């Protein structure tokens, strides 16, 4: 199925590009490219807005060039030749789309057991609904720089949001697993474009001195949606059909499309790079193979042939992809962004933070539901206050970043995150729900100071011509880090659980006289209280002991995984001291 999916992704990208070319062929190309970075003005709107970098958010507006291809059906002769960019409207449209796409990714995890029953498929098969979405999403992100520099902001956003909405409808109506899988792929095609597009637009329409606050606002969608998702999904699954999770995406998507059709403007520079089919194929094989390998490692182990082959093929494809992009004058994805030291450092720190973030979002629900017996709704509600904290603190952290930079925000945030993550290494069978909730809230506060300020600090060092490549690379690295972190921490949890079970088994043997005596006494008491034969009491006692050993071993395995997560955060904490404040390239 993996290789069929890879071929489908390549074909989908080609079709996506052709559809955009046909639907929005009214785009005019003006001027001759100089060094591949001259400004080309898309003219399906009456004007192309070129933002300034100082002063007001909205920059001067160019008048339309009167050519036969300048105007489309929605532009009348009485329309003004100048119009101001409404930043609030554009930000609202982008945030609504990104929030919907990110929320969708977190909803499906709660619904997977119910889908297995309805579609009569195994756990291995149903996991493709998550793995396939992640693969397509991860593969499309590197291509997003090419798409953003080829099509205008408005048509690209409308196309991406339309694909996501159609995919949601297909998932809701899916009569079998094959149709469900197709719907998830279509969803991922849209979602893979939305996040890098939003980041690039934010860096274009906001001046450097306001970018921190702007990126903090964007952090609301990135932080709030993943945490509120389990709560919403848990309530819906307990009371209604899982299909409502996808039906609910459709009206929100349609609303955003209508608002985008009215409010969205073309604000990105177009350089019209050539369509690099070989680069797309190598990118798909490279990133797809690595993501798939790390995803399956948590299920099949790192030594399985499927995982090893996927990783070897993925790494080989990625090496060839990097070599090709570095040899091109106008690459599809510019790896030279890593020549900028602050950008490279902050990208690495953000990757480590993403791995740690996934630790809390993945391991805590397992602990609460599988071990402690809490319902999905209760597990989701534990994540909700932390999400509210991160959403509220996003703009605040951004405003602080605009004043003092990212270093001390990162140092303080990582210190808080490291301490609270270490507290999760002490989980027990009876730790109060309120204690876990308090630790998670404080941890969320620490993480609210991190991701957007650190990312903004790195992006500020890039010249405007590399913004699209910088956002595409950041999102790609974060996607790979999330997949790697999830697989790695699941593997740590699984392996350490087995180690602890073996250790308990060696301690609780029949050769241990203390254990044998206590087990015999416990069995006798059970038999007497239940009116059962002594042999039945001994059997129940042994089963009870086995259950307790399994439960404690699983908790110890999760604690060990949080130890690894803490080590990763400490590494990021040390690196944070090397973040230096740089003036945005446009301000130099």
Secondary structure, DSSP 4 states (H G I P E B T S, - for coil): -HHHHHHHHHHHHHHHHHHHHHHTTT----S--STT---B---SSS--B---SSSSSS--BPPPP-STTT--TT--TTS-S-----HHHHHHHHHHHHHHHHHHHHHHHHHHHHHHHHHT--HHHHTHHHHHHHHHHHHHHHHHHHHHHHS-HHHHHHHHHHHHHHHHHHHHH-SSHHHHHHHHHHHHHHHHHHHHHHHHHHHHHS-GGGHHHHHHHHHHHHHHHHHHHHHHHHHHHHHS-TTHHHHHHHHHHHHHHHHHHHH----S-B------HHHHHHHHHHHHHHHHHHHHHHHH-TTSHHHHHHHHHHHHHHHHHHHHHHH-TT-SS-GGGGGSHHHHHHHHHHHHHHHHHHHHHHHHHIIIIIIS---HHHHHHHHHHHHHHHHHHHHHHHHHHHHH-SHHHHHHHHHHHHHHHHHGGG--TT--HHHHHHHHHHHHHHHHTTHHHHHHHHHHTS-GGGHHHHHHHHHHHHHHHHHHHHHHHHHHHHHHHHHHHHHHHHHS-TT-HHHHHHHHHHHHHHHHHHT--HHHHHHHHHHHHHHHHHHHHHHHHHHHHHHHHHHHHHHHHHHHTT------GGG-
